[in-house]
Amino acid sequence: MAPDGSEDPNTDLFTAQRLWEQSEWDMHTQYRNAVGACVNWDSWVPDDAGAARLCRWLYEKVVSPIEDQLADEFNTNIEDVDNLLLSLGKSKDQRSILLAQQNRLSNHAVICALGVESNAVMAVMDEVYETLPEAAREDANAYTTGRIGKTSIVVVHLPGMGKLNAASSAMRLKSSFPNVGLCLVVGVCGGAPYNSRTKKDIVLGDIIISTGLKQVDFGRYYQSGFVPKDDPEDNFGRPVERLRSFLRMLSETDHYYTRVADATNSTLNALLQSKTGQSLEYPGAHRDHLYESTYQHQCRSEQTCRTCDPTSGAVCQHALDTSCDQLGCEPGHTVARPRLRESGPTHPVVHFGRVACSDGVMKSARDRDRLVEKYDVIGFEMEAAGAWDTFPTVIVKGVCDYADSHKNKLWQGYGAAVAASCMKALLAQWVLLNDLGF
């Protein structure tokens, strides 16, 4: 720019722009678009663009058109070019450097505690990278980087379940990937049987998206029992305003809710037909049993077990290690679920609401019902509290049990599949709205 704010005709950029406008070079359209974006960068990059947004725009305006041209015109991709260079004795160092820079500017993070959860997430990613930035190689976290659509993703594989593992991993993630925007805690959870806000049943395989988080194991133990701390300063705050608006828009407008639900089902169908999906299949409505809250998972015969007691709630180790089918839990004590009587496969329903978090696995229908009544929660999980105060965080979890004593792992694979599919749909909607200036 000249001192008076006008364009300076003596700069190399001004000369390049004028030559580009006058050029009639014969080149592929996408390549021309990419070069034009480089030359005329000042027309689409605002003065206040941050590093993360600038990285996304550079990818969309410059890198993506060239990748599309490779795919459309030459039926190849960047990885094929890498292999060609390698066969010619060329180094892949430059490509690795570019990918490492892109990873450092990853837009969003996904946290998974179980292998079945990260397996499903990686299966719905459009590309998995084989490189990490230097800082990520040196910290204790295990990462997988890649992309969904044109959005960079970093998956954090936790060393175990619980808030402590999630919190320490989240801090290292923030150090190694300082430009992470949205954090998604994706996987499986226990579900409340009913969503009081929408007046809908929650069944196994449904999806829960958090609008808030309640820690239910933080408090004091007295002789009379445990008393949680409910003071505002001792609890998690609401999601940031932008995220609250986004979640409310998805949950309360038919247009956006249907868009996310349809995209979830489309991704889920493709996932279940893939090689990975063979271990994530739908168990069937006939395997979805919600038992009465007073009906415990325990041995039924006093002659074979002197520990299990329906009155006190005592349960022997044998009962804890045995499935309902093997133990003989009686179908007559199940609660009728109208949705499960419908013919054909049951499509997962997306539920929005507050989620309870603790370091313990909820396996008590009595305590589940008490917390649902007191805090209006619709799900129970163990990791989100570790990331909530570090990043803008959304929980996306598939219901794999009813948080009662009949809990088992039969539905974990399918629960992880629906959660990963919904995560992809939600993320696509978030990115779209951000691109539109939301």
Buried (B, 14 or more C-beta within 10 A) or exposed (E): EEEEEEEEEEEEBBEBBEEBEEEEEEEBEBBBBBBBBEBBBEEEBEEEBEEBBBBBBBBBBBBBBBBBBBBEEEEBEBEEBBEEBEEEEEEBEEBBEEBBEBBBBBBBBBBBBBEBBBBBBBBBBEBEBEBBBEBBEEBEBEBBBBBBBBBBBBBBBBBEBBBBBBBBBBBBBBEBBEBBBBBBBBBBBBBBBBBEBBEBBBBBBBBBBBBBBBBBBBEEEEEEEEEBEEEEEEBBEEBEEBBBEBBEBBBEEEEBBEBBBEBBBEBBEEBBEEEBBEEBEBBEBEEBBBBEBEBBBBBBEEEEBEEBBEEEEBBBEBBEEBEBEEBEBEEEBBBEBEBBEEEEEBBBBBBBBBBBBBBEBBBBBEBBBEBBEEBBBBBBBBBBBBBBEBBBBBBBBBBBBBBBBBBBEBBBBBBBBBBBBBBBBBBBBBBEBBEEEE
